[in-house]
Amino acid sequence: MSLTPALIGSEPGLQVVVPGAAARHARVVERDGAFVLQDGGSALGTFLAGERVHECEIGSSCVHAAQDLVGLGVDDQEQVISHCR
């Protein structure tokens, strides 16, 4: 059973619902055994460690480290949705 793609956005029924984000803001897919965060073309952006990304490999276990923050641009500011490594 595949857990990806995991869709992230404000659209009801997605795997991760974030009010104020674009309807289908971003997704996480598995590629060659790694997880990849992909922006869905959102106007306000998708961020990893405070840097705007279009596509970036992320780790698979969650921790609380600033360099591993995943965020979405919501209402002209970055909203952190997860600490991932």
C-alpha positions as CSV (number, residue, x, y, z in Angstrom):
1,M,0.0,0.0,0.0
2,S,1.4,3.4,-1.0
3,L,1.1,6.4,1.3
4,T,2.0,8.8,-1.4
5,P,1.2,11.1,-2.9
6,A,0.0,12.9,0.2
7,L,-1.9,16.0,-0.9
8,I,-1.7,19.2,1.2
9,G,-4.0,22.1,0.9
10,S,-7.3,23.7,1.9
11,E,-9.5,21.4,-0.1
12,P,-11.7,19.1,2.1
13,G,-10.7,15.4,2.0
14,L,-7.0,15.9,1.3
15,Q,-4.6,14.0,3.5
16,V,-3.4,17.2,5.2
17,V,-5.9,20.1,5.3
18,V,-4.5,23.6,6.0
19,P,-7.1,26.4,6.1
20,G,-6.0,29.4,4.1
21,A,-3.6,27.5,1.8
22,A,-4.3,26.9,-1.9
23,A,-6.8,24.2,-2.6
24,R,-4.0,21.8,-3.6
25,H,-1.0,23.7,-2.3
26,A,1.6,20.9,-2.3
27,R,2.2,17.2,-2.2
28,V,4.7,14.7,-0.8
29,V,5.6,11.8,-3.1
30,E,8.0,8.9,-2.7
31,R,10.8,8.6,-5.2
32,D,13.6,6.0,-5.1
33,G,12.9,5.4,-1.4
34,A,13.0,9.1,-0.4
35,F,10.2,11.5,0.3
36,V,10.0,14.6,-2.0
37,L,8.0,17.8,-1.2
38,Q,6.6,19.3,-4.3
39,D,4.9,22.7,-4.6
40,G,1.6,22.5,-6.5
41,G,2.0,25.9,-8.2
42,S,0.8,27.9,-5.3
43,A,1.1,31.7,-5.5
44,L,2.4,32.0,-1.9
45,G,4.9,29.1,-2.0
46,T,6.0,26.0,-0.2
47,F,9.0,26.2,2.1
48,L,11.5,23.9,3.7
49,A,13.7,25.3,6.4
50,G,12.5,28.8,5.6
51,E,13.6,28.6,1.9
52,R,11.0,28.6,-0.9
53,V,11.1,25.3,-2.8
54,H,9.4,23.9,-5.9
55,E,10.7,20.4,-5.3
56,C,13.0,19.2,-2.5
57,E,13.8,15.8,-0.8
58,I,12.8,15.6,2.8
59,G,13.5,13.0,5.4
60,S,11.1,10.4,6.8
61,S,11.1,11.0,10.6
62,C,9.7,14.0,12.4
63,V,11.9,16.0,14.8
64,H,11.9,19.5,16.2
65,A,14.8,21.3,14.4
66,A,14.5,24.6,12.7
67,Q,16.4,23.4,9.6
68,D,13.6,20.8,9.0
69,L,10.5,23.0,9.1
70,V,8.0,22.4,6.3
71,G,5.7,25.4,5.7
72,L,3.1,26.8,3.3
73,G,2.6,30.4,2.3
74,V,-0.8,31.3,3.8
75,D,-2.2,34.8,3.8
76,D,1.2,36.4,2.8
77,Q,3.1,34.6,5.6
78,E,4.7,31.2,6.1
79,Q,2.6,28.8,8.2
80,V,4.6,25.9,9.5
81,I,2.8,22.5,9.1
82,S,5.4,20.0,10.2
83,H,8.9,19.4,11.6
84,C,10.4,16.8,9.3
85,R,13.8,15.3,8.8
